[in-house]
Amino acid sequence: MRLFARKSPRDLLVRSLFFLPKKQRTYFNRWLRGRHEYKKLLGAGCVIVSAPKSGRTWLRTMLTRFYQVRFHIDKMELVGFYNFHKYHPEIPRIFFTHDNYIRDYTGNSDNKSDFYDKKVVLLVRDPRDVVVSAYFHTKYRSNPVKVDLRDMEVGPDGPPIFEFAMFRLPRIIEFLNAWSREIPNLPDILVVRYEDLMANPADCLERILQFLGMPGEREEIAEAVRFAQFANMRGLEAGAAFGSTDRRITPGDPKNPQSFKVRRAKVGGYRDYFTDDEVAAIDDLVATRLAPEFGYGGMPVHAGQDPQ
């Protein structure tokens, strides 16, 4: 049985407009979501931006555990915009965003000026691994409320994963390129590669905490890293430790391992899903289109654990 969060008033409003043509319904849905996110952006102490499926929940879990330990918070919930700041005012209001909708509200689609005066952590990940994770998310974990916002459906009969990858990968690449172009205009930004976070989570988490203005002690960071290890996160998700209605870390179907948020433990695992010719086509797309600043342009990814 798939578990879904309770519908927000915004989602209920969008559903009530079922009679409108899909294009108008989608426009209104994106505008409402953009307005909601922009209000959060204005009140945020810091922003963590990433493309979907780039490891945000892993980082969020580490930050959650750090704040739990530092401020003796015994609530089992992921840190969000309001909740931990409410428990202790020293904890910043952290706005987690995939930067999907704000431009639909503000109209700033050709720049990141909405973020210029914010402290921004940009979490990036190899788009080839991202697109595979996105495929399984779309197939097994998609929220039906967002049905009008999907660019491609994935049902029991397809499309094949390679077709999905070649359709979605250019969009992921453009997301990364858009942020790469704007880095010189963002005075307070920290770029974190997911692969570096995986290779040395303690050092990367320490750097992130210092950037956010609250340096961590060695023991606090070690506990945060331990708590967010793949095996522990998988167990937390299987047991719905953060609540059965929190879709951020709840399996779509507890009996289907592909439907878990914490799905796999392998970096560079995209190669496991494609033929040699398909891998070559995917690698060529990344090598020729992706901005080189992030270091993914056709470069091999070292194998290792990869908590998603």
Secondary structure as a PSIPRED ss2 file (coil, helix, strand):
# PSIPRED VFORMAT (PSIPRED V4.0)

   1 M C   1.000  0.000  0.000
   2 R C   1.000  0.000  0.000
   3 L C   1.000  0.000  0.000
   4 F C   1.000  0.000  0.000
   5 A C   1.000  0.000  0.000
   6 R C   1.000  0.000  0.000
   7 K C   1.000  0.000  0.000
   8 S C   1.000  0.000  0.000
   9 P H   0.000  1.000  0.000
  10 R H   0.000  1.000  0.000
  11 D H   0.000  1.000  0.000
  12 L H   0.000  1.000  0.000
  13 L H   0.000  1.000  0.000
  14 V H   0.000  1.000  0.000
  15 R H   0.000  1.000  0.000
  16 S C   1.000  0.000  0.000
  17 L C   1.000  0.000  0.000
  18 F C   1.000  0.000  0.000
  19 F C   1.000  0.000  0.000
  20 L C   1.000  0.000  0.000
  21 P C   1.000  0.000  0.000
  22 K H   0.000  1.000  0.000
  23 K H   0.000  1.000  0.000
  24 Q H   0.000  1.000  0.000
  25 R H   0.000  1.000  0.000
  26 T H   0.000  1.000  0.000
  27 Y H   0.000  1.000  0.000
  28 F H   0.000  1.000  0.000
  29 N H   0.000  1.000  0.000
  30 R H   0.000  1.000  0.000
  31 W H   0.000  1.000  0.000
  32 L H   0.000  1.000  0.000
  33 R H   0.000  1.000  0.000
  34 G H   0.000  1.000  0.000
  35 R H   0.000  1.000  0.000
  36 H H   0.000  1.000  0.000
  37 E H   0.000  1.000  0.000
  38 Y H   0.000  1.000  0.000
  39 K H   0.000  1.000  0.000
  40 K H   0.000  1.000  0.000
  41 L H   0.000  1.000  0.000
  42 L H   0.000  1.000  0.000
  43 G H   0.000  1.000  0.000
  44 A C   1.000  0.000  0.000
  45 G C   1.000  0.000  0.000
  46 C E   0.000  0.000  1.000
  47 V E   0.000  0.000  1.000
  48 I E   0.000  0.000  1.000
  49 V E   0.000  0.000  1.000
  50 S E   0.000  0.000  1.000
  51 A C   1.000  0.000  0.000
  52 P C   1.000  0.000  0.000
  53 K C   1.000  0.000  0.000
  54 S C   1.000  0.000  0.000
  55 G C   1.000  0.000  0.000
  56 R H   0.000  1.000  0.000
  57 T H   0.000  1.000  0.000
  58 W H   0.000  1.000  0.000
  59 L H   0.000  1.000  0.000
  60 R H   0.000  1.000  0.000
  61 T H   0.000  1.000  0.000
  62 M H   0.000  1.000  0.000
  63 L H   0.000  1.000  0.000
  64 T H   0.000  1.000  0.000
  65 R H   0.000  1.000  0.000
  66 F H   0.000  1.000  0.000
  67 Y H   0.000  1.000  0.000
  68 Q H   0.000  1.000  0.000
  69 V H   0.000  1.000  0.000
  70 R H   0.000  1.000  0.000
  71 F H   0.000  1.000  0.000
  72 H C   1.000  0.000  0.000
  73 I C   1.000  0.000  0.000
  74 D C   1.000  0.000  0.000
  75 K C   1.000  0.000  0.000
  76 M C   1.000  0.000  0.000
  77 E C   1.000  0.000  0.000
  78 L C   1.000  0.000  0.000
  79 V C   1.000  0.000  0.000
  80 G C   1.000  0.000  0.000
  81 F C   1.000  0.000  0.000
  82 Y C   1.000  0.000  0.000
  83 N H   0.000  1.000  0.000
  84 F H   0.000  1.000  0.000
  85 H H   0.000  1.000  0.000
  86 K H   0.000  1.000  0.000
  87 Y H   0.000  1.000  0.000
  88 H C   1.000  0.000  0.000
  89 P C   1.000  0.000  0.000
  90 E C   1.000  0.000  0.000
  91 I C   1.000  0.000  0.000
  92 P C   1.000  0.000  0.000
  93 R C   1.000  0.000  0.000
  94 I E   0.000  0.000  1.000
  95 F E   0.000  0.000  1.000
  96 F E   0.000  0.000  1.000
  97 T E   0.000  0.000  1.000
  98 H C   1.000  0.000  0.000
  99 D C   1.000  0.000  0.000
 100 N C   1.000  0.000  0.000
 101 Y C   1.000  0.000  0.000
 102 I H   0.000  1.000  0.000
 103 R H   0.000  1.000  0.000
 104 D H   0.000  1.000  0.000
 105 Y H   0.000  1.000  0.000
 106 T H   0.000  1.000  0.000
 107 G C   1.000  0.000  0.000
 108 N C   1.000  0.000  0.000
 109 S C   1.000  0.000  0.000
 110 D C   1.000  0.000  0.000
 111 N C   1.000  0.000  0.000
 112 K C   1.000  0.000  0.000
 113 S H   0.000  1.000  0.000
 114 D H   0.000  1.000  0.000
 115 F H   0.000  1.000  0.000
 116 Y C   1.000  0.000  0.000
 117 D C   1.000  0.000  0.000
 118 K C   1.000  0.000  0.000
 119 K C   1.000  0.000  0.000
 120 V E   0.000  0.000  1.000
 121 V E   0.000  0.000  1.000
 122 L E   0.000  0.000  1.000
 123 L E   0.000  0.000  1.000
 124 V E   0.000  0.000  1.000
 125 R C   1.000  0.000  0.000
 126 D C   1.000  0.000  0.000
 127 P H   0.000  1.000  0.000
 128 R H   0.000  1.000  0.000
 129 D H   0.000  1.000  0.000
 130 V H   0.000  1.000  0.000
 131 V H   0.000  1.000  0.000
 132 V H   0.000  1.000  0.000
 133 S H   0.000  1.000  0.000
 134 A H   0.000  1.000  0.000
 135 Y H   0.000  1.000  0.000
 136 F H   0.000  1.000  0.000
 137 H H   0.000  1.000  0.000
 138 T H   0.000  1.000  0.000
 139 K H   0.000  1.000  0.000
 140 Y H   0.000  1.000  0.000
 141 R C   1.000  0.000  0.000
 142 S C   1.000  0.000  0.000
 143 N C   1.000  0.000  0.000
 144 P H   0.000  1.000  0.000
 145 V H   0.000  1.000  0.000
 146 K H   0.000  1.000  0.000
 147 V H   0.000  1.000  0.000
 148 D H   0.000  1.000  0.000
 149 L H   0.000  1.000  0.000
 150 R C   1.000  0.000  0.000
 151 D C   1.000  0.000  0.000
 152 M C   1.000  0.000  0.000
 153 E C   1.000  0.000  0.000
 154 V C   1.000  0.000  0.000
 155 G E   0.000  0.000  1.000
 156 P C   1.000  0.000  0.000
 157 D C   1.000  0.000  0.000
 158 G E   0.000  0.000  1.000
 159 P C   1.000  0.000  0.000
 160 P C   1.000  0.000  0.000
 161 I H   0.000  1.000  0.000
 162 F H   0.000  1.000  0.000
 163 E H   0.000  1.000  0.000
 164 F H   0.000  1.000  0.000
 165 A H   0.000  1.000  0.000
 166 M H   0.000  1.000  0.000
 167 F H   0.000  1.000  0.000
 168 R H   0.000  1.000  0.000
 169 L H   0.000  1.000  0.000
 170 P H   0.000  1.000  0.000
 171 R H   0.000  1.000  0.000
 172 I H   0.000  1.000  0.000
 173 I H   0.000  1.000  0.000
 174 E H   0.000  1.000  0.000
 175 F H   0.000  1.000  0.000
 176 L H   0.000  1.000  0.000
 177 N H   0.000  1.000  0.000
 178 A H   0.000  1.000  0.000
 179 W H   0.000  1.000  0.000
 180 S H   0.000  1.000  0.000
 181 R H   0.000  1.000  0.000
 182 E H   0.000  1.000  0.000
 183 I H   0.000  1.000  0.000
 184 P H   0.000  1.000  0.000
 185 N H   0.000  1.000  0.000
 186 L C   1.000  0.000  0.000
 187 P C   1.000  0.000  0.000
 188 D C   1.000  0.000  0.000
 189 I E   0.000  0.000  1.000
 190 L E   0.000  0.000  1.000
 191 V E   0.000  0.000  1.000
 192 V E   0.000  0.000  1.000
 193 R E   0.000  0.000  1.000
 194 Y H   0.000  1.000  0.000
 195 E H   0.000  1.000  0.000
 196 D H   0.000  1.000  0.000
 197 L H   0.000  1.000  0.000
 198 M H   0.000  1.000  0.000
 199 A H   0.000  1.000  0.000
 200 N C   1.000  0.000  0.000
 201 P H   0.000  1.000  0.000
 202 A H   0.000  1.000  0.000
 203 D H   0.000  1.000  0.000
 204 C H   0.000  1.000  0.000
 205 L H   0.000  1.000  0.000
 206 E H   0.000  1.000  0.000
 207 R H   0.000  1.000  0.000
 208 I H   0.000  1.000  0.000
 209 L H   0.000  1.000  0.000
 210 Q H   0.000  1.000  0.000
 211 F H   0.000  1.000  0.000
 212 L H   0.000  1.000  0.000
 213 G C   1.000  0.000  0.000
 214 M C   1.000  0.000  0.000
 215 P C   1.000  0.000  0.000
 216 G C   1.000  0.000  0.000
 217 E C   1.000  0.000  0.000
 218 R H   0.000  1.000  0.000
 219 E H   0.000  1.000  0.000
 220 E H   0.000  1.000  0.000
 221 I H   0.000  1.000  0.000
 222 A H   0.000  1.000  0.000
 223 E H   0.000  1.000  0.000
 224 A H   0.000  1.000  0.000
 225 V H   0.000  1.000  0.000
 226 R H   0.000  1.000  0.000
 227 F H   0.000  1.000  0.000
 228 A C   1.000  0.000  0.000
 229 Q C   1.000  0.000  0.000
 230 F H   0.000  1.000  0.000
 231 A H   0.000  1.000  0.000
 232 N H   0.000  1.000  0.000
 233 M H   0.000  1.000  0.000
 234 R H   0.000  1.000  0.000
 235 G H   0.000  1.000  0.000
 236 L H   0.000  1.000  0.000
 237 E H   0.000  1.000  0.000
 238 A H   0.000  1.000  0.000
 239 G C   1.000  0.000  0.000
 240 A C   1.000  0.000  0.000
 241 A C   1.000  0.000  0.000
 242 F C   1.000  0.000  0.000
 243 G C   1.000  0.000  0.000
 244 S C   1.000  0.000  0.000
 245 T C   1.000  0.000  0.000
 246 D C   1.000  0.000  0.000
 247 R H   0.000  1.000  0.000
 248 R H   0.000  1.000  0.000
 249 I H   0.000  1.000  0.000
 250 T C   1.000  0.000  0.000
 251 P C   1.000  0.000  0.000
 252 G C   1.000  0.000  0.000
 253 D C   1.000  0.000  0.000
 254 P C   1.000  0.000  0.000
 255 K C   1.000  0.000  0.000
 256 N C   1.000  0.000  0.000
 257 P H   0.000  1.000  0.000
 258 Q H   0.000  1.000  0.000
 259 S H   0.000  1.000  0.000
 260 F C   1.000  0.000  0.000
 261 K C   1.000  0.000  0.000
 262 V C   1.000  0.000  0.000
 263 R C   1.000  0.000  0.000
 264 R C   1.000  0.000  0.000
 265 A C   1.000  0.000  0.000
 266 K C   1.000  0.000  0.000
 267 V C   1.000  0.000  0.000
 268 G C   1.000  0.000  0.000
 269 G H   0.000  1.000  0.000
 270 Y H   0.000  1.000  0.000
 271 R H   0.000  1.000  0.000
 272 D H   0.000  1.000  0.000
 273 Y H   0.000  1.000  0.000
 274 F C   1.000  0.000  0.000
 275 T C   1.000  0.000  0.000
 276 D H   0.000  1.000  0.000
 277 D H   0.000  1.000  0.000
 278 E H   0.000  1.000  0.000
 279 V H   0.000  1.000  0.000
 280 A H   0.000  1.000  0.000
 281 A H   0.000  1.000  0.000
 282 I H   0.000  1.000  0.000
 283 D H   0.000  1.000  0.000
 284 D H   0.000  1.000  0.000
 285 L H   0.000  1.000  0.000
 286 V H   0.000  1.000  0.000
 287 A H   0.000  1.000  0.000
 288 T H   0.000  1.000  0.000
 289 R H   0.000  1.000  0.000
 290 L C   1.000  0.000  0.000
 291 A C   1.000  0.000  0.000
 292 P H   0.000  1.000  0.000
 293 E H   0.000  1.000  0.000
 294 F H   0.000  1.000  0.000
 295 G C   1.000  0.000  0.000
 296 Y C   1.000  0.000  0.000
 297 G C   1.000  0.000  0.000
 298 G C   1.000  0.000  0.000
 299 M C   1.000  0.000  0.000
 300 P C   1.000  0.000  0.000
 301 V C   1.000  0.000  0.000
 302 H C   1.000  0.000  0.000
 303 A C   1.000  0.000  0.000
 304 G C   1.000  0.000  0.000
 305 Q C   1.000  0.000  0.000
 306 D C   1.000  0.000  0.000
 307 P C   1.000  0.000  0.000
 308 Q C   1.000  0.000  0.000
